[in-house]
Amino acid sequence: MISPQAYIDPAATLGSNVTIDPFAVIHAGVTIGSNTHIMSGAVIMKGTSIGQNCLVFPCAVIGAIPQDLKFVGEETTVEIGDFTTIREGVTINRGTKDRWKTVIGSHCLLMAYAHVAHDCLLGDHVILANGVQLAGHVEVGDYAILGGLAGAPQFSRIGAHTYIAGHTVINKDVPPFIKAGRTPLTFAGVNSVGLQRRGFSMETINAISEVYRTIFNKGLNTSQALEQVENSLPASAEKDLITAFIRDSKRGIIRTLAKGETDED
């Protein structure tokens, strides 16, 4: 299962039934879990840990040092969970002393030529479509989907169960459970289809929708909207997640289109 034409440093650790194709390169200090397949031309560099049952496609580079001029050689890592697929040409950089690690969760799909910079934290079941670019320190919640060529500047936060359209710049934080699109990026409704697919009841989806009607559609500023949501709407885990996310935002959250506004305005 391991090609003699692959290079595997003796200081790397491989689990059982690992497949390494010809011309793959595995550096010292790498750990690869059982049943993972590293394909031809992939390079797995020092400090990388890859879980079980993962697929790493040709020409992916995982664990290169950060593209950050403040990086001075500190010992940092990339951590990838189980059942995650890394497609062709994906690049994932190690962390810096800010977080010391870059993390990709389990059951994720990073499509071709996506880039995940230093200190990013991606949850489980995240999908980055082709060419998505995440700058340093970006956080992406569980089940978030980012469309092709979407880009997130440093310190962006993207909530769980979100769907973000392709070719967009994530210029503000995107709260959980919603769709976002257009330029500039704006609220495009609750991600009801995605939530139904993941087993959320219609009652829960309707409750999430009511939270966002209060936040985006009643002419309130963010502080007023949060106060009304917290004091007037029924308690739920989803409501708490939304309000905590917004209160923790340092960059502010995306807005909705103003009445009468179009994408060309």
C-alpha positions, -999 to +999 in steps of 0.1 A: +000+000+000+031+023+002+048+029-030+086+025-031+087+057-051+072+078-023+095+095+002+085+089+038+108+103+065+116+076+092+104+101+118+068+101+104+041+080+120+017+060+099-014+041+111-025+008+097-036+003+061-023+037+050-018+042+012+010+064-001+011+067-039+043+073-060+061+107-055+042+117-024+064+133+002+059+128+040+081+148+062+094+142+097+070+148+125+039+139+105+012+116+118-012+099+094-042+079+107-053+045+096-070+039+062-059+074+049-048+077+013-021+102+003-020+105-035+009+112-060+026+145-056+010+155-023+034+170+003+027+166+040+051+187+060+064+189+096+038+194+123+008+179+104-016+154+119-041+138+096-069+116+110-083+083+098-101+075+065-090+107+049-082+113+012-054+137+001-054+143-036-024+151-059-004+183-054-020+192-021+005+208+003-003+205+040+017+220+068+039+246+051+050+275+072+026+305+074+027+332+048+030+357+077+060+379+082+055+377+120+063+340+119+097+333+134+099+296+133+077+287+163+067+250+165+031+250+153+008+224+138-020+215+113-046+192+127-071+174+104-099+152+116-113+119+103-131+113+070-119+146+055-111+150+018-084+174+006-086+178-032-060+187-058-038+217-051-052+226-017-028+244+006-031+244+044-006+264+064+006+258+100-004+281+128+015+309+144+020+318+181-015+334+180-032+300+182-003+276+176-024+255+152-046+254+122-075+230+125-097+213+099-125+192+114-139+157+105-160+149+074-149+181+057-144+186+019-119+211+007-122+213-031-094+220-056-071+249-050-087+261-018-064+278+006-066+277+044-041+301+060-025+300+095-045+298+126-078+290+109-103+269+127-128+249+107-155+228+123-169+194+112-187+188+079-174+221+064-173+224+025-150+248+008-157+248-029-131+253-056-107+282-051-121+294-017-094+315+000-093+319+038-068+344+053-053+339+087-073+334+119-106+327+101-132+307+120-158+285+102-186+267+120-198+232+116-217+224+083-208+258+067-206+258+029-186+284+010-191+286-027-163+287-053-139+316-052-154+331-020-128+349+001-125+357+038-101+383+052-083+378+084-103+373+116-135+366+097-161+344+115-186+323+096-213+306+117-225+270+117-250+258+090-244+288+068-243+289+030-222+316+013-225+321-024-195+319-047-174+348-059-182+368-027-160+387-003-168+379+033-164+415+045-184+410+078-191+381+101-218+358+090-241+346+118-253+309+120-281+293+100-283+318+072-276+322+035-255+351+023-247+364-012-246+395-034-219+422-034-214+435-008-223+404+011-258+405+026-283+384+044-303+363+019-326+343+042-324+314+066-307+283+052-339+263+055-331+237+029-297+229+045-313+228+079-340+204+068-314+181+053-297+180+086-328+171+106-339+204+120-377+205+125-399+231+108-407+244+143-370+251+149-365+266+115-394+289+119-381+300+153-347+308+137-365+327+110-383+348+137-349+356+153-336+369+120-368+388+112-362+407+144-325+413+137-328+423+100-364+434+092-377+456+120-355+486+115-336+481+148-299+486+153-280+455+164-281+463+201-318+469+200-325+438+180-305+416+203-323+430+233-357+423+217-347+388+207-334+379+241-364+394+260-393+386+237-386+354+218-389+318+233-357+303+247-338+279+224-303+266+218-304+282+184-314+316+196-286+315+222-261+305+195-271+334+173-271+360+199-238+349+214-222+349+179-234+384+172-223+398+206-189+382+202-184+398+168-155+422+165-160+431+129-198+435+129-222+412+110-234+414+075-266+434+068-297+429+047-306+447+016-324+480+023-359+484+011-358+491-027-321+483-029-307+461-056-274+443-063-264+472-085-270+499-059 
